[in-house]
Amino acid sequence: MNPEFTALMDRIFAEPSFKSVMLFTNGVIPDRVLTYLAGHKDPRLKIAMNLNTTGSYAADQLARIQQALEALGGRVGLGINIYKAGQDYAYLIDAIKTYKLAPHVRVGLTQPIVEAKNRFAQKM
């Protein structure tokens, strides 16, 4: 992560005309940044975190993501990318309840590249 991240965020929050600040993340957040975000009191801060099924993460990544969800709670709205038929999504609802997250889910649809091998986009 950029070493100037917190300075950049401070500069953004210094702009009173911004109604909200949306941070997109995969949830694997360095400790110094997580501490900064968890302690940030500005209500304009919103965090969109893409969350895959727990089996798609290494144990250390999953632990970092769970730590971030615990620390950031209601500021986090989850996201999911739909890339195959019958994809599970129930874990999102469970995570929202468990970590008391924002009642918000961002849904993205993968867009396959024509004439390319699409590892993550499957024909429905």
C-alpha positions as CSV (number, residue, x, y, z in Angstrom):
1,M,0.0,0.0,0.0
2,N,1.1,3.5,-0.7
3,P,3.2,5.0,2.2
4,E,1.4,8.3,1.6
5,F,-2.1,6.7,2.0
6,T,-3.0,8.4,5.3
7,A,-1.7,11.8,4.2
8,L,-3.8,11.4,1.0
9,M,-6.9,10.5,3.0
10,D,-6.3,13.4,5.4
11,R,-6.1,15.8,2.4
12,I,-9.4,14.4,1.0
13,F,-11.2,14.7,4.3
14,A,-10.0,18.3,4.5
15,E,-12.3,19.1,1.6
16,P,-15.7,20.0,3.2
17,S,-17.5,19.8,-0.2
18,F,-17.1,16.0,-0.4
19,K,-20.2,14.3,0.8
20,S,-18.6,10.9,1.1
21,V,-15.3,9.2,0.6
22,M,-15.5,5.6,-0.7
23,L,-12.5,3.3,-0.2
24,F,-12.5,0.1,-2.1
25,T,-10.4,-2.8,-0.6
26,N,-10.0,-6.5,-0.7
27,G,-9.8,-6.4,3.1
28,V,-6.1,-7.4,3.5
29,I,-5.1,-4.1,5.1
30,P,-1.8,-3.3,6.7
31,D,-1.9,-2.7,10.4
32,R,-1.0,1.0,10.3
33,V,-3.8,1.7,7.7
34,L,-6.3,-0.4,9.6
35,T,-5.5,1.5,12.8
36,Y,-5.9,4.8,10.9
37,L,-9.3,3.7,9.3
38,A,-10.7,2.2,12.5
39,G,-9.9,5.4,14.5
40,H,-11.1,7.8,11.8
41,K,-14.2,9.6,13.1
42,D,-15.4,11.3,9.9
43,P,-18.8,9.9,9.1
44,R,-18.2,10.5,5.4
45,L,-15.8,7.5,5.3
46,K,-17.4,4.5,3.6
47,I,-15.6,1.2,2.9
48,A,-16.5,-1.2,0.1
49,M,-14.9,-4.6,0.7
50,N,-15.0,-7.3,-1.9
51,L,-15.5,-10.6,-0.1
52,N,-15.1,-14.1,-1.6
53,T,-16.0,-17.4,0.0
54,T,-13.7,-18.2,2.9
55,G,-12.2,-21.2,1.0
56,S,-10.7,-18.9,-1.6
57,Y,-8.3,-17.3,0.8
58,A,-5.1,-18.5,2.4
59,A,-5.4,-18.7,6.2
60,D,-3.3,-15.6,6.8
61,Q,-5.3,-13.6,4.3
62,L,-8.6,-14.7,5.9
63,A,-7.4,-13.7,9.4
64,R,-6.5,-10.2,8.1
65,I,-9.9,-9.8,6.4
66,Q,-11.7,-10.9,9.6
67,Q,-9.6,-8.5,11.6
68,A,-10.5,-5.7,9.3
69,L,-14.2,-6.6,9.4
70,E,-14.1,-6.6,13.2
71,A,-12.3,-3.2,13.4
72,L,-14.3,-1.4,10.7
73,G,-17.8,-2.8,11.4
74,G,-20.6,-0.6,10.2
75,R,-18.5,1.4,7.8
76,V,-18.1,-1.6,5.6
77,G,-20.4,-2.6,2.8
78,L,-19.6,-5.9,1.2
79,G,-19.2,-6.6,-2.5
80,I,-19.4,-9.8,-4.6
81,N,-18.4,-10.4,-8.3
82,I,-20.7,-12.9,-10.0
83,Y,-18.7,-15.1,-12.3
84,K,-20.4,-18.5,-12.4
85,A,-23.9,-20.0,-12.3
86,G,-25.0,-21.1,-8.9
87,Q,-22.4,-19.1,-7.1
88,D,-22.9,-19.0,-3.3
89,Y,-23.7,-15.7,-1.7
90,A,-25.2,-16.7,1.6
91,Y,-21.9,-16.1,3.4
92,L,-22.3,-12.3,2.7
93,I,-25.5,-12.2,4.7
94,D,-23.8,-14.1,7.5
95,A,-20.8,-11.8,7.5
96,I,-23.1,-8.7,7.6
97,K,-24.8,-10.1,10.7
98,T,-21.7,-11.4,12.4
99,Y,-19.6,-8.2,12.0
100,K,-22.5,-5.7,12.2
101,L,-21.7,-4.4,8.7
102,A,-23.6,-1.8,6.7
103,P,-26.7,-3.4,5.2
104,H,-25.4,-2.8,1.7
105,V,-24.1,-5.2,-0.9
106,R,-22.3,-4.2,-4.2
107,V,-22.9,-6.8,-6.9
108,G,-20.6,-6.8,-9.9
109,L,-21.0,-9.0,-13.0
110,T,-17.8,-10.2,-14.6
111,Q,-17.3,-9.3,-18.2
112,P,-15.5,-12.0,-20.2
113,I,-12.9,-11.0,-22.8
114,V,-14.0,-12.2,-26.2
115,E,-11.6,-14.7,-27.7
116,A,-9.6,-15.1,-24.5
117,K,-9.3,-17.7,-21.9
118,N,-11.4,-16.4,-19.1
119,R,-10.3,-18.1,-15.9
120,F,-12.9,-16.6,-13.7
121,A,-15.9,-16.0,-16.0
122,Q,-17.8,-19.1,-16.7
123,K,-20.6,-19.6,-19.3
124,M,-24.0,-19.5,-17.6
